[in-house]
């Protein structure tokens, strides 16, 4: 909100802005989205899985311009595995457009992209890195791509 005054001049090439005054000038009121991702899941947790299981992996998106959406989606990659994970809306006081998931289905083994299970390959010495990406379309300059990486310990 605010007030603005524009001084226009008409020349041979048409109208031109020659002065601007006021408060909150030319703001777009666009609030960028945010993405956080974390996990306390360990390499051992995954290597000991007999079957795909729900493991703690927190993903949160705050995007005020999606406040009325029933969910948002993030792309999660682990090695060659790519999964789209839906985040559900959560209520956070005075913060519309917050979406979250706290557990995801993980399994050890070869990647099967698109099956909804994050397959993690653990060679026993290097814990894998999981990448989470969110693309928001609320910025005036186009899409906003946010990326977080989480190294399992």
N, C-alpha and C positions, 0 to 999 in steps of 0.2 A: 504494500500500500504506500501511498505518497502522492505528491502533486508535482507536476512538471509543467513548465511553460516553454514553448518553442517559438523562436523568432524566425520567421521565414522571409526570404527575399525572392521575388520573381525576376529572373533575368532572361536573357535571350535564349538560354538553354533550358528554361523551366524553373521550377521551384527549388531553392536550396536552403538548408538550415544554416542560419547565421548566428544563432545563439540559443543556449539551453540553460534553464534555471529551475531550481526546485529541490525536492527531497526524493531520495530513492530513485535516482535517475537511471533510466534505461535498464533497470534490473529485470532479469527474466524470472526471478523467484523460483529458479530451478535448484532443487536440492539434490546433490549427487547421491547415488545409491552406495551402500557399503556392504562388504562381504567379510565374514570371519569364518575361519575353519580351524578346528583343533581336535586332538584325539589323545586319549591315554591308553589306547590299544597298543600292545607291544608286538614285536616280531614273533615272540614265543606264543602269544595268544593265537596268532594266525597259523603258525606252523603246527599247532596242536589241534586244529579243527578237523573233526572227522567228516563233517558235512557243512554246507553253507550256514552261517549263523549270524544273528544280529550282534554287532559289536558297537561300542560307544565311539561315535564319530560326530562331532558337533559341527553343523553348518548353519550359519545365520545370514540372511540377506535382509537389509533394511532399504526399502525402495518406496518412498511415499507416493510415487506416481502409480504404483500397483496396489494401492491400499484396498481397492475393492475386488482384487483378483482372488479366486478361490485357491490358487497355488502359484508358485513360480518354480522354474526348473533350473538346475545347475548341471554343468557337465563335469563329471568326475573321471579323471584318468589315472591309471596305474600301469606303467609300462605301456603295453599295446592295448590294454583294456580301456574302453570308453563307455561310460554309462551316463544316462540322464536321470537325475534323481529329483523327484518332486519334493518341494518344501511346503509345509502347511502354514497357514497364518497363525500367529500367536498374538496374544493381547499384551502390549507393553504400554504402560501409562504414558499418555501424551506423545506417542510415537506410532503413527499409523503406518501400515505397509511393512510389518516385520513378519518374516517367514523363517521357519526353522525345522530342522530334523536333528535328533540327538542320537539315533542309532541307524546304522546302515547294514545291509547284508553283505558279508565278506566271506571269501573262501580262498584257500591256497590253490595254486595250480595255474594251468594255462588260461590265457585270456579268452573269453567268449563275449565280444562286444555286443552290447544291447540286450543282455539277458537280465538286467537289473541287479546283478551280483557283482561286486567289485572283487575281481580275482587278483590276488597279490602273489607275485613270485618272490620268494625269499630264499636266497642262496645260502643263508646261514651266517654270512659275514657282513653283508650290507643290508640294512633295513631299507625297504622301499620308500619312495617319495610318492605321495598322492597329491594330485593337483586338482583344485576345485576352481571352476570358472563360471561367472555369471555375466550375462550380457543384458544390460538395461537400456531401454530406448527413451529415457526421460530427459536426456541432455539435449539442448537445442542444437548442438553441433553434430548430432547423430548418436550412434550407439556408444554406450559406455561399457567397456570390457574390464571386469575386475577379476583378478587371479590371486589365489592363495595356495601355498604349498605346505604340506604337512609331512614331515619325516617321522615315520613310525620308529619308536625306540626299541 
